[in-house]
Amino acid sequence: MKRLRPLAAVMFTMLLAACMDGTPTLQASPSASAVPQIVAFEVFPNPVERGDELRVTWQVDGASRAALWPMTYDSKLGRWYRQRDPISTGSTAGEYRLTVPPDADRTLRFELEATDTIGNSVTATSDEIRLVCHPIFFDLSRTAWCPNPPQTTLAAFQAFEGGYMIWRADTGQVYMLLQPAEPELPDGWFASVPTSKAVTVDAPPGRYAPGEHFQRAWASLTEHWRSLGWGVAPEQAFTLTAQLSLSSGDTMSQNDDLYLSWPDGRIAHLRVYLSAPNHASGPAWSFVDPNTVPAPAVDASAVPTPFPTVAAKAPTILSFTADRVNAKPGDRVTLSWTST
């Protein structure tokens, strides 16, 4: 549990009162002794895998209610702050469970605030909950922000005159990847779950019709994507390994990264639009190394590494002054302060 930061209860109310002899004195509000206490506040597991459940538990004494907020890290200001709405309110002893989104791309954090009936409150901030980062499946030395775990599934592959199609059994998606004749031009791609009716077509001599898993997608292609053309080889089954690596919201990065294995051992690197739903489209793709055919270097003993922790800055009071030392009842006293 991180630091406890009292709010209203430790902000003493300074009252000017006249003594018997008329001399003004400063008196502190007695509410300081009634500060609520956060007895326990835990978030686990830490680190956590994307898609797994995260549990937040707390126990508070001397309070009438407690509120739990998710927090967001502002990389420009170097600080964490509460999101607008709490995700749990009311109970002073409770538990909140949430599933970490599969596309989570940064550390998680929470803040708990306990408040009593007269407005005194105290807060506690959790540790940063890190994501589990996995090595890139084909090159353990390759650096990336925090890759998702590799996914392995049955798949089908077919090469076409102007690109490739890959069907994956786990999601039903068909990837369509264009490969223009000019290698310096960017290659676009997208993925979808076809819903149109399958069609059977006769290919010209020396070419192949789309295979069973590609007939619906091929039939629904728009004019631009019809440059895929006819198949240059029949459909073939293989085991696909796919791995997503997110950019973590880095404003310098324009794309996420998706890696797909090829039946011959090559690896395709697909650049993914940051705004693409389900990471299903992108501006370009290329082979990781088009001059070699690397064998996937999966190391079963490789231990996932924790997500990098973002250092947060603790607040600091730089100055706190009053514009006068001696004051009489009814006089105005101005307090000023600066903090970080």
C-alpha positions as CSV (number, residue, x, y, z in Angstrom):
1,M,0.0,0.0,0.0
2,K,1.3,3.4,-0.9
3,R,1.3,6.6,1.1
4,L,-1.9,7.8,2.9
5,R,-2.6,11.4,2.1
6,P,-5.1,13.1,4.6
7,L,-7.2,15.7,3.0
8,A,-9.7,17.9,4.9
9,A,-9.0,16.4,8.3
10,V,-5.4,17.6,8.4
11,M,-6.2,21.0,7.0
12,F,-6.7,22.7,10.3
13,T,-9.2,25.5,10.5
14,M,-7.4,28.5,11.9
15,L,-9.7,30.6,14.1
16,L,-9.0,34.0,15.5
17,A,-10.4,34.2,19.0
18,A,-10.1,36.8,21.8
19,C,-8.7,35.7,25.2
20,M,-9.8,37.1,28.5
21,D,-7.2,39.9,28.2
22,G,-8.1,40.7,24.6
23,T,-5.0,39.1,23.1
24,P,-5.8,37.2,19.9
25,T,-4.8,33.5,19.7
26,L,-4.8,30.8,17.0
27,Q,-6.9,27.7,17.7
28,A,-6.9,24.5,15.7
29,S,-10.1,22.6,14.9
30,P,-10.4,19.4,17.0
31,S,-11.6,17.4,14.0
32,A,-8.0,16.2,13.3
33,S,-8.4,13.3,15.8
34,A,-11.3,11.9,13.9
35,V,-9.6,11.1,10.6
36,P,-10.9,8.0,8.9
37,Q,-8.3,5.2,8.5
38,I,-7.6,2.9,5.5
39,V,-6.7,-0.3,7.2
40,A,-6.1,-2.3,4.0
41,F,-5.9,-1.6,0.3
42,E,-4.6,-4.2,-2.2
43,V,-4.6,-4.8,-5.9
44,F,-3.5,-8.2,-7.2
45,P,-2.0,-10.0,-9.1
46,N,0.9,-7.8,-10.0
47,P,2.1,-8.1,-12.7
48,V,-1.1,-9.2,-14.5
49,E,-1.7,-10.8,-17.9
50,R,-3.9,-9.0,-20.4
51,G,-7.3,-10.7,-20.4
52,D,-6.9,-11.9,-16.8
53,E,-9.0,-10.8,-13.8
54,L,-7.7,-8.1,-11.5
55,R,-8.9,-7.9,-7.9
56,V,-9.1,-4.7,-5.7
57,T,-9.9,-5.1,-2.0
58,W,-10.1,-2.6,0.8
59,Q,-11.1,-2.1,4.4
60,V,-11.8,1.3,6.0
61,D,-12.4,2.3,9.7
62,G,-14.1,5.5,10.9
63,A,-15.7,6.4,7.5
64,S,-19.3,6.3,6.2
65,R,-18.3,5.6,2.6
66,A,-15.4,4.7,0.3
67,A,-14.9,5.4,-3.4
68,L,-12.5,3.7,-5.8
69,W,-11.1,5.5,-8.8
70,P,-9.1,4.3,-11.7
71,M,-6.1,6.6,-12.5
72,T,-4.5,7.8,-15.7
73,Y,-0.8,8.7,-16.2
74,D,-0.1,12.0,-18.0
75,S,3.3,11.5,-19.7
76,K,3.6,15.2,-20.4
77,L,3.1,16.3,-16.8
78,G,4.7,13.3,-15.3
79,R,1.8,12.7,-12.9
80,W,-1.0,10.3,-12.2
81,Y,-4.5,11.7,-11.9
82,R,-8.0,10.3,-11.1
83,Q,-10.4,9.6,-14.0
84,R,-13.6,11.5,-13.9
85,D,-15.9,8.8,-12.4
86,P,-15.3,6.3,-9.6
87,I,-15.8,2.6,-10.5
88,S,-17.1,1.7,-7.0
89,T,-18.8,3.8,-4.2
90,G,-20.4,3.1,-0.9
91,S,-19.0,0.1,1.0
92,T,-16.2,0.7,3.5
93,A,-15.1,-2.9,3.2
94,G,-15.3,-4.5,-0.2
95,E,-13.9,-6.0,-3.3
96,Y,-14.0,-4.9,-7.0
97,R,-13.0,-7.2,-9.9
98,L,-12.3,-6.2,-13.4
99,T,-10.9,-8.0,-16.5
100,V,-7.8,-6.3,-18.0
101,P,-8.6,-5.4,-21.6
102,P,-6.7,-7.5,-24.2
103,D,-5.4,-4.3,-25.8
104,A,-4.2,-2.7,-22.5
105,D,-1.0,-0.9,-23.3
106,R,0.2,0.7,-20.0
107,T,0.4,0.2,-16.3
108,L,-2.7,0.4,-14.2
109,R,-3.3,2.3,-10.9
110,F,-6.1,3.0,-8.5
111,E,-6.9,5.5,-5.7
112,L,-9.2,4.8,-2.7
113,E,-10.9,7.7,-0.8
114,A,-12.6,7.2,2.6
115,T,-14.9,9.9,3.9
116,D,-16.8,10.3,7.2
117,T,-20.2,12.0,7.8
118,I,-18.7,15.5,8.5
119,G,-16.5,15.5,5.4
120,N,-13.1,14.4,6.7
121,S,-11.4,12.1,4.2
122,V,-8.2,10.2,3.6
123,T,-6.9,8.7,0.4
124,A,-4.5,5.9,-0.6
125,T,-2.9,5.2,-4.0
126,S,-2.1,1.6,-5.1
127,D,1.2,0.5,-6.5
128,E,1.5,0.5,-10.3
129,I,0.0,-2.7,-11.7
130,R,2.3,-3.8,-14.4
131,L,1.4,-5.9,-17.5
132,V,3.2,-9.1,-18.3
133,C,5.5,-8.6,-21.3
134,H,6.3,-11.5,-23.6
135,P,9.4,-12.0,-25.9
136,I,8.8,-11.8,-29.6
137,F,8.2,-15.4,-30.6
138,F,10.7,-15.5,-33.6
139,D,13.5,-13.4,-32.1
140,L,14.0,-13.2,-28.4
141,S,16.5,-10.4,-28.7
142,R,14.1,-8.2,-30.7
143,T,13.0,-5.1,-28.7
144,A,9.4,-4.0,-28.4
145,W,7.3,-2.0,-26.0
146,C,5.3,-4.8,-24.3
147,P,4.2,-7.5,-26.6
148,N,1.1,-9.6,-26.0
149,P,1.6,-13.4,-25.6
150,P,2.0,-15.2,-28.9
151,Q,-1.2,-17.0,-30.2
152,T,-1.0,-20.3,-32.0
153,T,-3.9,-21.6,-34.1
154,L,-4.8,-23.8,-37.1
155,A,-4.8,-21.7,-40.3
156,A,-4.9,-21.8,-44.0
157,F,-2.7,-19.9,-46.5
158,Q,-2.9,-19.1,-50.2
159,A,-0.6,-17.1,-52.4
160,F,-2.2,-14.9,-55.1
161,E,-1.0,-13.0,-58.1
162,G,-1.1,-9.7,-56.2
163,G,-0.7,-10.8,-52.5
164,Y,-1.7,-13.4,-50.0
165,M,-4.7,-14.6,-47.9
166,I,-4.5,-16.2,-44.4
167,W,-7.4,-17.6,-42.5
168,R,-7.2,-18.3,-38.8
169,A,-9.4,-20.8,-37.1
170,D,-9.5,-19.2,-33.7
171,T,-11.1,-15.9,-34.8
172,G,-12.5,-16.8,-38.2
173,Q,-10.7,-13.8,-39.6
174,V,-9.2,-13.7,-43.1
175,Y,-6.2,-11.5,-43.6
176,M,-5.8,-10.0,-47.1
177,L,-2.4,-8.6,-47.9
178,L,-1.6,-6.8,-51.1
179,Q,1.9,-7.0,-52.6
180,P,2.4,-4.5,-55.5
181,A,4.9,-5.3,-58.2
182,E,7.1,-2.4,-57.1
183,P,8.7,-3.5,-53.8
184,E,9.3,0.1,-52.7
185,L,5.6,0.9,-52.5
186,P,3.7,0.3,-49.2
187,D,1.6,-2.8,-49.1
188,G,-1.9,-2.4,-47.6
189,W,-3.8,-5.1,-45.7
190,F,-7.0,-5.7,-43.8
191,A,-8.7,-8.5,-42.0
192,S,-12.4,-9.4,-41.7
193,V,-14.8,-12.2,-40.9
194,P,-16.5,-12.8,-44.3
195,T,-20.3,-13.0,-44.2
196,S,-21.1,-13.0,-47.9
197,K,-22.2,-16.1,-49.8
198,A,-19.4,-18.4,-51.0
199,V,-18.9,-18.7,-54.7
200,T,-17.3,-21.3,-56.9
201,V,-15.3,-20.0,-59.8
202,D,-13.2,-21.6,-62.5
203,A,-9.6,-20.3,-62.7
204,P,-7.8,-19.7,-66.0
205,P,-5.1,-22.2,-67.0
206,G,-2.0,-22.1,-64.7
207,R,-4.0,-20.4,-61.9
208,Y,-6.0,-21.5,-58.9
209,A,-9.4,-20.5,-57.6
210,P,-9.6,-19.3,-54.0
211,G,-9.6,-22.2,-51.6
212,E,-12.5,-23.2,-49.3
213,H,-11.6,-20.8,-46.5
214,F,-11.1,-17.8,-48.9
215,Q,-14.1,-18.1,-51.3
216,R,-16.4,-15.7,-49.3
217,A,-13.7,-13.1,-48.7
218,W,-12.5,-13.2,-52.3
219,A,-16.0,-12.8,-53.7
220,S,-16.6,-9.7,-51.6
221,L,-13.4,-7.8,-52.5
222,T,-13.8,-4.3,-53.7
223,E,-12.2,-3.0,-56.9
224,H,-8.9,-2.0,-55.2
225,W,-8.5,-5.4,-53.5
226,R,-9.3,-7.3,-56.6
227,S,-5.7,-6.7,-57.6
228,L,-5.1,-9.9,-55.5
229,G,-6.0,-11.7,-58.7
230,W,-6.1,-15.5,-59.0
231,G,-4.2,-17.9,-56.9
232,V,-0.7,-19.0,-58.0
233,A,-0.9,-22.0,-55.7
234,P,-3.6,-24.0,-54.0
235,E,-4.8,-23.4,-50.4
236,Q,-2.6,-25.1,-47.8
237,A,-3.1,-25.8,-44.1
238,F,-0.5,-24.8,-41.5
239,T,-0.1,-23.7,-37.9
240,L,-0.1,-19.9,-37.5
241,T,1.7,-18.0,-34.8
242,A,0.5,-14.4,-34.4
243,Q,1.7,-11.8,-31.9
244,L,0.6,-8.2,-31.3
245,S,2.8,-5.5,-29.9
246,L,1.1,-2.3,-28.9
247,S,2.7,1.2,-29.1
248,S,1.5,2.1,-25.5
249,G,0.0,5.3,-26.8
250,D,3.4,6.8,-27.7
251,T,2.5,9.9,-29.8
252,M,5.7,9.3,-31.8
253,S,4.5,6.0,-33.0
254,Q,1.9,5.9,-35.8
255,N,1.1,2.2,-35.7
256,D,0.9,-0.9,-33.5
257,D,2.7,-4.0,-34.8
258,L,1.3,-7.5,-35.6
259,Y,3.6,-10.4,-36.5
260,L,2.3,-13.4,-38.5
261,S,4.2,-16.6,-39.3
262,W,4.3,-17.9,-42.9
263,P,4.1,-21.6,-43.9
264,D,7.7,-21.5,-45.2
265,G,9.0,-20.0,-41.9
266,R,9.1,-16.3,-43.0
267,I,7.6,-13.7,-40.7
268,A,5.3,-10.9,-41.9
269,H,5.3,-7.6,-40.0
270,L,2.0,-5.9,-40.3
271,R,1.7,-2.2,-39.3
272,V,-1.6,-1.6,-37.6
273,Y,-3.6,1.6,-37.5
274,L,-3.9,2.8,-33.9
275,S,-7.6,3.4,-34.4
276,A,-8.4,0.2,-36.2
277,P,-11.1,-1.8,-34.4
278,N,-9.8,-5.3,-33.4
279,H,-6.4,-4.4,-34.9
280,A,-7.9,-5.4,-38.3
281,S,-6.3,-3.0,-40.8
282,G,-3.1,-1.1,-41.6
283,P,-1.2,0.9,-44.1
284,A,1.6,-1.4,-44.9
285,W,3.3,-4.8,-44.3
286,S,6.6,-6.4,-45.1
287,F,8.7,-9.5,-44.3
288,V,10.9,-9.2,-41.3
289,D,13.9,-10.3,-43.4
290,P,12.9,-11.0,-47.1
291,N,16.3,-12.5,-47.9
292,T,16.2,-15.3,-45.3
293,V,13.8,-18.0,-44.2
294,P,14.3,-18.0,-40.4
295,A,13.0,-20.8,-38.2
296,P,10.8,-19.6,-35.4
297,A,13.0,-19.3,-32.3
298,V,10.5,-20.0,-29.6
299,D,12.2,-20.6,-26.3
300,A,9.9,-22.5,-23.9
301,S,12.1,-21.5,-20.9
302,A,11.8,-17.7,-21.7
303,V,10.2,-16.0,-18.7
304,P,7.9,-13.1,-19.4
305,T,9.1,-9.8,-18.1
306,P,7.1,-7.2,-16.2
307,F,5.8,-4.1,-17.9
308,P,8.1,-1.1,-17.5
309,T,7.1,1.0,-14.4
310,V,6.4,4.7,-14.9
311,A,8.0,6.8,-12.3
312,A,5.5,9.1,-10.6
313,K,6.6,12.3,-8.9
314,A,5.6,12.8,-5.2
315,P,4.0,16.2,-4.4
316,T,6.1,18.7,-2.5
317,I,5.1,21.9,-0.5
318,L,7.6,24.5,-1.5
319,S,6.4,27.4,0.8
320,F,3.5,28.3,3.1
321,T,3.3,31.8,4.6
322,A,0.9,34.3,6.3
323,D,1.1,38.0,5.5
324,R,1.0,39.1,9.2
325,V,2.0,37.6,12.6
326,N,-0.1,39.7,15.0
327,A,-3.8,40.1,14.2
328,K,-6.9,41.2,16.1
329,P,-10.4,39.7,15.8
330,G,-12.0,40.9,12.6
331,D,-8.6,41.5,10.8
332,R,-7.9,39.8,7.4
333,V,-5.1,37.3,7.3
334,T,-3.9,36.2,3.8
335,L,-2.3,32.7,3.5
336,S,-0.2,31.8,0.4
337,W,1.5,28.6,-0.7
338,T,3.2,26.9,-3.6
339,S,3.6,23.2,-4.3
340,T,4.6,20.8,-7.0
